[in-house]
Each structure stands twice: as structure tokens, then as C-alpha cells.
Amino acid sequence: MAGIAGIVLKNPRHGEERLGKAFASMMQKLFVSDSQMTHKFTATDICFGNVMPVSCRKNDHFQYNDKLEIHAVIDGLVFVDRSERSTLTAKYNITGRQTDYYLIPYLYDLYKEDFVSHVTGWFNIFVYNEKKSQSLLVNDHFGLLPLFYHESDSCFIFASKIEAVLSSGMLSSVKPDPVTIAERLFFNYPLSDHTYIENIFTLSNAHRVKIGGEKTSKERYWSMADWYDYPPVGKDESFHLLNDGLAQSVSKMTAQCEGKLNMSLTGGWDSRVVLSYCLPEHKDRLNLYSFGAEQSDDILVPKHIGRAENLAYTSYILDQEYLKCHFIPNAIDTILLSSGARNYKRTHYLYTAKKICKASNYLLTGIFGDEVFKVGKPSGGEVLSRNAVSLLQTDFDLDKTVAKFLTSPALQCLNTNRDLVVNGFRERIESIEDRMKAFESISQKYYCFRFEYNLRKYFGAEINSYNDFVFCFSPFIDQTFLNKFAHSRFFGIHYDFNSSSIHLKKQSARLYHDIVQANYSPLTGYPSDRGYTMKDAANPMGNLKLLYRKYIKRRKKVDAFNTGSTGWLFASFIENRQLRSNIFNSFQSTPAGNGDPNILSLFFWLAYIEQKNEQ
């Protein structure tokens, strides 16, 4: 594993003798390899440290400025723009080319707790002012990387992995939280900041936590609503905003990464957009890859582009050998490294992350592109469940949501007090409903939901497992781009949530084409997993082909990632290991191979945690 961890004692007299041992146990849980870079700080009332991803050969995520007596330990990616760098250089007489991470103690000294508003990226940062014995914990605007914490009268504990918090031994008890489990099974992920273990929470996005003495204060420093009052500019200016914002975001990664840069290239359009900003300038630096069944679009399309453009490309074939030799161990890691958040059907993502980290410690992807460019009501699926879409469509109608919950497998499969789960579920959805009342339209609520809930709860949990091997970055989730996107006419709050017209779908497809055409036009002519090219979205004849493919002769769905037998394989693994979890009803009630992947995966994780706790 990788990330950050720490313990702050509120009153050293109440736990000083346990601190060192507890922290050592926490740090051990952040390792997946003995070769990982690490650093730590320990004192009588505080301990904190970090472990770098497997691919890293230096630890620039632990910073100490001896003149300012300020420590900073960072999980994830941080970017400091030129103007901020110039300000710091002039004020503090900084010499030489320093990393963005090196500047964090200076930023904290200059801006105090508001320093988080002067950086971008995906991060959790813990700052300790040794001179004043003050601690500050912050995350980025979207809280993409999960940070787990536990607070009691005597201490505040935090870590990038829930197992690290559990291993501290400083929780009075370790009990599964049935309401959070029900949330996961109903929505595909918990919407609240509770976790699967009682009294451990995830830090909500855009938060600052001040820890000093016996007091802890939490405050939100930003909301998606801050972007809702921008009047949209015209079509041409909107396009230039998007294009310029994405270019700036991609350049952050190409500038921070030295040498080779991993990049995911699929059969879809999101990764094609990102690639268009890298060609031809960074052509020789790119290490392109994809994974899938041998004849899937995610293998055939990028292989074709790689050959045509003479790009370095590797395909990772998910065949029978993969299923036989690699699936189960990587499925276990997928679940454990994501703190129980991902299911075994996402195993191929981690499997390839382990491969590509040998080439570079950075990964550039097109994650969340569809969610940004497409407007109108989405279809329910893996990323945004049907129950989540229904919650939005009913404008967060609490009674309708609870009525649906009462008949769902999320409630039926749990061996616990039914009323307790239903009441807890109602309270948590009600708290989200209360927050959404501040917004005028369902579209505004939808975008708040996507960026402040769905983004971190689904994609963030997955990226957190990659982070053990390679730093992952998508320009579609970068604050620099999204701030400009919010000024454009393409921002989804300007469209009716319940609309899914052909016109809006054509607008999205045309936007993809125009961006790629403006940056590297040859990419618009290559085939894609949609059954038509980007060029087809930009001319009348092509539009006919587009409509024909979408509505008349739809392509047959194929098992692109060869996941058809993975349910049976994973269920058989659980049965053979004779794993049991007390909070679930008998595993035998779920036929092998036919069970919900979320149920099977969470069943495994909780059985693993319960077994570890008993030891």
C-alpha cells in the first residue's frame, strides 16, 4: 500500500506510551513492498509519515523546512502554478528548480490554512507547525483520494487506508457498520462519509481539519455551488475555454513527470482527447497501453492507432491464462487496496497498473470525460447506479427512495436489525437531501452529486488502489480545466436533467471531434468502440451513420474484459476458503457465480477484517 498516516494525541498523558507502537503498526499497513520509499516524524504527542508508490525512486512527498519548522506530508498529486511559484521565490529567496511539493511549507507559512486554495491536484496533506504545535489536515476540492480518520477524546488518527487506522489498536471496538454496507449495495458505493467500520469516517471533500490541544474543528472551504453563478459565454469562447483548460491540465502532468509517461488508450473517445494534447510534442515519451479480451475494441482500436501513428503501445490480453494465473490474487489486492470499496470485476485495472508502473510512476488517463461532456439524464449502470439516477430523478424524494430500499437486496442480505438499518439509511439520505435544497434545479443537484459524491466515492476509491503503484491523473477532473468548463455553455447545469434528446447527444459527439480536430486532426479518422469515427460526428453523411449505429443496427455487446466467468471463480474461491462474515446472511444463499459482485466482494473484505481482528 502507499499514502500517509498519523496520530495526534489530544492529551499526551492519556496514551503517550502506546503512540510509538500504534504508529509503527499503521505504517506497516501502508507497505506492499519492502523497497518502497518512506519517511516519518515522531514526538511525544504526534507521529506522522508516508509511504511512496512502488514505482517511485525518491520521496518528495515528505517535506520539512527547518527554518520555518514546518512539516508537510502529502498523499497524491500537487501542482503549484507559475504565479504562486514566483510569489514564493521572491518572498523567501528560493533558489534552484524546486518541486511543487517542496513549496508546501512556504505556502502554509504565507497563507496559513488557506494555502489549500493556492494549489491544485488530487491530494490529502497533513501539515505540522512544530514551533506552535499546530496540526492541519486538508484535502482537494473534490476529495478524490479517500482519507480515513477516527477521533476520540484522546486522539485523532488518519490514514490513506482503513486497515492502517484499524491496526493502530486505538479503537475501543471494531464492528461492521450495517447502514454503510446497505448504502454500498444500494448505490454501488456509500453516499455518506461513514465507512464499513463503525467510528471510522472518510474526510468529506474540500475540508480543513484543525487539530490543536483537545480541540478539533472541521470546515468546508469550497462547494460546487461556487461555480453555479457564472454567466455562460458564447459557443466559440466556450470551446476555447475548454480547449485551453484541457491543454493546461495535460501540461501539468507532462511538466511534472520526468521521462516516460504512461497513458491509457482505449477504444473510446475520452483517452483520444487526452492523446491529442500530447502529439506530436510528447510522442517519444508516451508508453501507451490498453487491456481487454483479444478481439475487443479496447485492444483492436488502440493497436491500430499505435501502428498508424508509430507510437509505443502494449496490449494486456485478458485471456484464459490471465483468469487462471492472475485473476484471484489481483482480485484480492483490488478489494484490499481499495479498503473494500472496489469489486472483483475491476481487477483488470489494478492488474495492468502493476505492469505499467515499471515504465513510469505517472499515469495519464481520460477518466470522467464522458461524465463531463455528456448532458441530460444518464442511464443507470456501474458508475452511476439506477438507484442513484432514481434518487436524482425524483428530486431526492426521501419516501420513494426508502420505499425502494425496503425491497432491495441491500437490506435482505444483511443479518442485522432491520429497523436500525432502515432508520440509519433514512437519516443519511435526509442529510444529503438537506444539502441539495440550496440548489434551484435538478441539474444543479445532479452536478453537485456527480462531482462531490460520485466522483470521489466511485472513481476516487479505485484510483486509491492504483496509487500504491503509480500516480494517476485525468485532466477531466483537474480544477484548472473544470473552473473554465464551469464558465462555458457546455456546463451541464444549463441543460434539463430529464432531457436526453438526439440534439444533445450530437452536441457531445461534435464537441469531442472539434477538440481533437483542433489539436491533432489525424486522430479523428480512426475507428472507435462506438462503431463510427469522430469525423462521422462532424458531417451530414456521418451523422446518418451515427444514427444508424445508435438506433437501428446497434452493435452486439461483447464481454470486452473477459469477465463472464469471474463471478464463478471468485465465489468458488470464497467457498474453498470457507470464509464467513457475521453481518451477512449465509453465503450459501448466494449461488456461486450468480451473486452480486458488490455483495461477494464486500463479503470477502469484511470476512478478512473480522478474521484479522479476531487474531
Solvent accessible surface area in square Angstrom, and as a share of the most:
residue,aa,sasa,rsa
1,M,17,0.07
2,A,6,0.05
3,G,4,0.04
4,I,0,0.00
5,A,0,0.00
6,G,0,0.00
7,I,0,0.00
8,V,14,0.08
9,L,9,0.04
10,K,21,0.09
11,N,15,0.08
12,P,45,0.28
13,R,200,0.73
14,H,115,0.51
15,G,1,0.01
16,E,80,0.36
17,E,140,0.63
18,R,110,0.40
19,L,5,0.02
20,G,46,0.45
21,K,168,0.71
22,A,6,0.04
23,F,4,0.02
24,A,60,0.46
25,S,40,0.26
26,M,0,0.00
27,M,15,0.07
28,Q,116,0.52
29,K,65,0.28
30,L,0,0.00
31,F,54,0.22
32,V,65,0.37
33,S,37,0.24
34,D,143,0.74
35,S,85,0.55
36,Q,10,0.04
37,M,74,0.33
38,T,60,0.35
39,H,96,0.43
40,K,119,0.50
41,F,39,0.16
42,T,74,0.43
43,A,44,0.34
44,T,91,0.53
45,D,43,0.22
46,I,3,0.01
47,C,2,0.01
48,F,0,0.00
49,G,0,0.00
50,N,1,0.01
51,V,2,0.01
52,M,5,0.02
53,P,4,0.03
54,V,33,0.19
55,S,14,0.09
56,C,5,0.03
57,R,189,0.69
58,K,111,0.47
59,N,33,0.17
60,D,24,0.13
61,H,4,0.02
62,F,22,0.09
63,Q,25,0.11
64,Y,96,0.36
65,N,17,0.09
66,D,102,0.53
67,K,179,0.76
68,L,36,0.18
69,E,57,0.26
70,I,3,0.02
71,H,8,0.03
72,A,0,0.00
73,V,0,0.00
74,I,3,0.01
75,D,8,0.04
76,G,2,0.02
77,L,4,0.02
78,V,0,0.00
79,F,11,0.05
80,V,13,0.07
81,D,86,0.45
82,R,211,0.77
83,S,75,0.48
84,E,24,0.11
85,R,40,0.14
86,S,70,0.45
87,T,62,0.36
88,L,0,0.00
89,T,56,0.33
90,A,88,0.68
91,K,118,0.50
92,Y,48,0.18
93,N,122,0.63
94,I,19,0.10
95,T,98,0.57
96,G,66,0.63
97,R,188,0.69
98,Q,49,0.22
99,T,52,0.30
100,D,18,0.09
101,Y,3,0.01
102,Y,70,0.27
103,L,2,0.01
104,I,0,0.00
105,P,2,0.01
106,Y,25,0.09
107,L,0,0.00
108,Y,15,0.06
109,D,43,0.22
110,L,51,0.25
111,Y,57,0.22
112,K,98,0.42
113,E,58,0.26
114,D,61,0.31
115,F,0,0.00
116,V,0,0.00
117,S,55,0.35
118,H,49,0.22
119,V,3,0.02
120,T,27,0.16
121,G,8,0.08
122,W,6,0.02
123,F,2,0.01
124,N,0,0.00
125,I,0,0.00
126,F,0,0.00
127,V,0,0.00
128,Y,14,0.05
129,N,16,0.08
130,E,60,0.27
131,K,130,0.55
132,K,116,0.49
133,S,67,0.43
134,Q,87,0.39
135,S,8,0.05
136,L,5,0.03
137,L,0,0.00
138,V,0,0.00
139,N,2,0.01
140,D,3,0.02
141,H,14,0.06
142,F,6,0.03
143,G,4,0.04
144,L,0,0.00
145,L,4,0.02
146,P,21,0.13
147,L,1,0.00
148,F,14,0.06
149,Y,26,0.10
150,H,14,0.06
151,E,57,0.26
152,S,40,0.26
153,D,137,0.71
154,S,29,0.19
155,C,1,0.00
156,F,0,0.00
157,I,0,0.00
158,F,0,0.00
159,A,0,0.00
160,S,1,0.00
161,K,1,0.00
162,I,1,0.01
163,E,11,0.05
164,A,0,0.00
165,V,0,0.00
166,L,28,0.14
167,S,32,0.21
168,S,8,0.05
169,G,52,0.50
170,M,20,0.09
171,L,20,0.10
172,S,120,0.78
173,S,48,0.31
174,V,38,0.22
175,K,112,0.47
176,P,33,0.21
177,D,11,0.06
178,P,11,0.07
179,V,10,0.06
180,T,0,0.00
181,I,0,0.00
182,A,0,0.00
183,E,0,0.00
184,R,1,0.00
185,L,21,0.10
186,F,5,0.02
187,F,0,0.00
188,N,25,0.13
189,Y,3,0.01
190,P,16,0.10
191,L,1,0.01
192,S,16,0.10
193,D,34,0.18
194,H,62,0.27
195,T,8,0.04
196,Y,10,0.04
197,I,2,0.01
198,E,65,0.29
199,N,81,0.42
200,I,1,0.01
201,F,60,0.25
202,T,17,0.10
203,L,7,0.04
204,S,19,0.12
205,N,0,0.00
206,A,0,0.00
207,H,26,0.12
208,R,29,0.10
209,V,0,0.00
210,K,78,0.33
211,I,5,0.02
212,G,35,0.33
213,G,54,0.52
214,E,116,0.52
215,K,168,0.71
216,T,34,0.20
217,S,60,0.39
218,K,84,0.36
219,E,67,0.30
220,R,83,0.30
221,Y,37,0.14
222,W,23,0.08
223,S,23,0.15
224,M,1,0.00
225,A,38,0.29
226,D,77,0.40
227,W,11,0.04
228,Y,19,0.07
229,D,129,0.67
230,Y,62,0.23
231,P,106,0.67
232,P,67,0.42
233,V,44,0.25
234,G,46,0.44
235,K,131,0.55
236,D,107,0.56
237,E,95,0.43
238,S,0,0.00
239,F,36,0.15
240,H,117,0.52
241,L,38,0.19
242,L,0,0.00
243,N,30,0.15
244,D,64,0.33
245,G,0,0.00
246,L,1,0.00
247,A,40,0.31
248,Q,72,0.32
249,S,0,0.00
250,V,3,0.02
251,S,55,0.35
252,K,36,0.15
253,M,0,0.00
254,T,12,0.07
255,A,76,0.59
256,Q,37,0.16
257,C,4,0.02
258,E,147,0.66
259,G,49,0.47
260,K,97,0.41
261,L,1,0.00
262,N,0,0.00
263,M,0,0.00
264,S,17,0.11
265,L,0,0.00
266,T,45,0.26
267,G,0,0.00
268,G,13,0.13
269,W,5,0.02
270,D,29,0.15
271,S,5,0.03
272,R,0,0.00
273,V,0,0.00
274,V,1,0.01
275,L,0,0.00
276,S,1,0.01
277,Y,32,0.12
278,C,0,0.00
279,L,12,0.06
280,P,97,0.61
281,E,142,0.64
282,H,27,0.12
283,K,65,0.27
284,D,121,0.63
285,R,57,0.21
286,L,1,0.00
287,N,28,0.15
288,L,0,0.00
289,Y,10,0.04
290,S,2,0.01
291,F,20,0.08
292,G,0,0.00
293,A,24,0.18
294,E,105,0.47
295,Q,138,0.61
296,S,3,0.02
297,D,37,0.19
298,D,20,0.11
299,I,0,0.00
300,L,76,0.38
301,V,7,0.04
302,P,0,0.00
303,K,58,0.24
304,H,86,0.39
305,I,0,0.00
306,G,4,0.03
307,R,184,0.67
308,A,60,0.46
309,E,22,0.10
310,N,120,0.62
311,L,18,0.09
312,A,56,0.43
313,Y,46,0.17
314,T,59,0.34
315,S,34,0.22
316,Y,40,0.15
317,I,49,0.25
318,L,1,0.01
319,D,58,0.30
320,Q,126,0.56
321,E,112,0.50
322,Y,6,0.02
323,L,10,0.05
324,K,177,0.75
325,C,68,0.41
326,H,61,0.27
327,F,3,0.01
328,I,40,0.20
329,P,71,0.45
330,N,11,0.05
331,A,0,0.00
332,I,36,0.18
333,D,42,0.22
334,T,3,0.02
335,I,0,0.00
336,L,23,0.11
337,L,10,0.05
338,S,5,0.03
339,S,6,0.04
340,G,0,0.00
341,A,19,0.15
342,R,4,0.02
343,N,2,0.01
344,Y,4,0.01
345,K,73,0.31
346,R,38,0.14
347,T,1,0.00
348,H,6,0.03
349,Y,55,0.21
350,L,2,0.01
351,Y,21,0.08
352,T,1,0.01
353,A,3,0.02
354,K,53,0.22
355,K,69,0.29
356,I,3,0.01
357,C,13,0.08
358,K,169,0.71
359,A,46,0.36
360,S,12,0.08
361,N,39,0.20
362,Y,18,0.07
363,L,5,0.03
364,L,0,0.00
365,T,8,0.05
366,G,10,0.10
367,I,35,0.18
368,F,5,0.02
369,G,0,0.00
370,D,44,0.23
371,E,30,0.14
372,V,0,0.00
373,F,7,0.03
374,K,98,0.41
375,V,19,0.11
376,G,10,0.10
377,K,68,0.29
378,P,32,0.20
379,S,103,0.66
380,G,19,0.18
381,G,36,0.35
382,E,69,0.31
383,V,38,0.22
384,L,7,0.03
385,S,8,0.05
386,R,175,0.64
387,N,31,0.16
388,A,0,0.00
389,V,13,0.07
390,S,31,0.20
391,L,2,0.01
392,L,0,0.00
393,Q,82,0.36
394,T,44,0.25
395,D,63,0.33
396,F,2,0.01
397,D,47,0.25
398,L,21,0.11
399,D,95,0.49
400,K,126,0.53
401,T,9,0.05
402,V,7,0.04
403,A,57,0.44
404,K,88,0.37
405,F,0,0.00
406,L,61,0.31
407,T,111,0.64
408,S,11,0.07
409,P,91,0.57
410,A,2,0.02
411,L,9,0.04
412,Q,92,0.41
413,C,24,0.14
414,L,12,0.06
415,N,90,0.46
416,T,51,0.30
417,N,93,0.47
418,R,114,0.42
419,D,99,0.52
420,L,99,0.49
421,V,0,0.00
422,V,19,0.11
423,N,83,0.43
424,G,14,0.14
425,F,0,0.00
426,R,83,0.30
427,E,113,0.51
428,R,28,0.10
429,I,0,0.00
430,E,73,0.33
431,S,67,0.44
432,I,8,0.04
433,E,38,0.17
434,D,77,0.40
435,R,60,0.22
436,M,2,0.01
437,K,138,0.58
438,A,86,0.67
439,F,18,0.07
440,E,164,0.74
441,S,45,0.29
442,I,39,0.20
443,S,8,0.05
444,Q,28,0.13
445,K,22,0.09
446,Y,11,0.04
447,Y,3,0.01
448,C,0,0.00
449,F,0,0.00
450,R,9,0.03
451,F,0,0.00
452,E,0,0.00
453,Y,17,0.06
454,N,0,0.00
455,L,0,0.00
456,R,18,0.07
457,K,22,0.09
458,Y,1,0.00
459,F,21,0.09
460,G,0,0.00
461,A,7,0.06
462,E,11,0.05
463,I,1,0.01
464,N,3,0.02
465,S,2,0.01
466,Y,11,0.04
467,N,10,0.05
468,D,0,0.00
469,F,13,0.05
470,V,0,0.00
471,F,5,0.02
472,C,2,0.01
473,F,0,0.00
474,S,0,0.00
475,P,0,0.00
476,F,0,0.00
477,I,2,0.01
478,D,1,0.00
479,Q,39,0.17
480,T,30,0.18
481,F,0,0.00
482,L,1,0.01
483,N,56,0.29
484,K,46,0.19
485,F,1,0.01
486,A,1,0.01
487,H,57,0.25
488,S,0,0.00
489,R,81,0.30
490,F,12,0.05
491,F,1,0.00
492,G,3,0.03
493,I,21,0.11
494,H,72,0.32
495,Y,36,0.14
496,D,90,0.47
497,F,4,0.02
498,N,71,0.37
499,S,31,0.20
500,S,61,0.40
501,S,48,0.31
502,I,86,0.43
503,H,130,0.58
504,L,18,0.09
505,K,86,0.36
506,K,78,0.33
507,Q,33,0.15
508,S,7,0.05
509,A,4,0.03
510,R,111,0.40
511,L,8,0.04
512,Y,0,0.00
513,H,17,0.08
514,D,41,0.21
515,I,0,0.00
516,V,0,0.00
517,Q,85,0.38
518,A,60,0.47
519,N,46,0.24
520,Y,45,0.17
521,S,44,0.28
522,P,65,0.41
523,L,0,0.00
524,T,0,0.00
525,G,36,0.34
526,Y,29,0.11
527,P,62,0.39
528,S,5,0.03
529,D,58,0.30
530,R,56,0.20
531,G,15,0.14
532,Y,5,0.02
533,T,24,0.14
534,M,0,0.00
535,K,106,0.45
536,D,19,0.10
537,A,7,0.05
538,A,28,0.22
539,N,55,0.28
540,P,113,0.71
541,M,145,0.65
542,G,4,0.04
543,N,23,0.12
544,L,108,0.54
545,K,86,0.36
546,L,5,0.03
547,L,53,0.26
548,Y,95,0.36
549,R,76,0.28
550,K,71,0.30
551,Y,87,0.33
552,I,131,0.66
553,K,115,0.49
554,R,165,0.60
555,R,106,0.39
556,K,188,0.80
557,K,205,0.87
558,V,110,0.63
559,D,68,0.35
560,A,31,0.24
561,F,51,0.21
562,N,31,0.16
563,T,23,0.13
564,G,68,0.65
565,S,50,0.32
566,T,3,0.02
567,G,8,0.08
568,W,146,0.51
569,L,44,0.22
570,F,0,0.00
571,A,0,0.00
572,S,19,0.12
573,F,27,0.11
574,I,0,0.00
575,E,59,0.27
576,N,122,0.63
577,R,132,0.48
578,Q,140,0.62
579,L,11,0.06
580,R,127,0.47
581,S,6,0.04
582,N,113,0.58
583,I,15,0.08
584,F,11,0.04
585,N,61,0.32
586,S,72,0.46
587,F,6,0.03
588,Q,112,0.50
589,S,83,0.54
590,T,29,0.17
591,P,80,0.50
592,A,35,0.27
593,G,27,0.26
594,N,120,0.62
595,G,12,0.11
596,D,59,0.30
597,P,29,0.18
598,N,11,0.06
599,I,21,0.11
600,L,1,0.01
601,S,0,0.00
602,L,0,0.00
603,F,5,0.02
604,F,7,0.03
605,W,0,0.00
606,L,0,0.00
607,A,4,0.03
608,Y,42,0.16
609,I,7,0.04
610,E,28,0.13
611,Q,83,0.37
612,K,91,0.39
613,N,84,0.43
614,E,140,0.63
615,Q,161,0.71
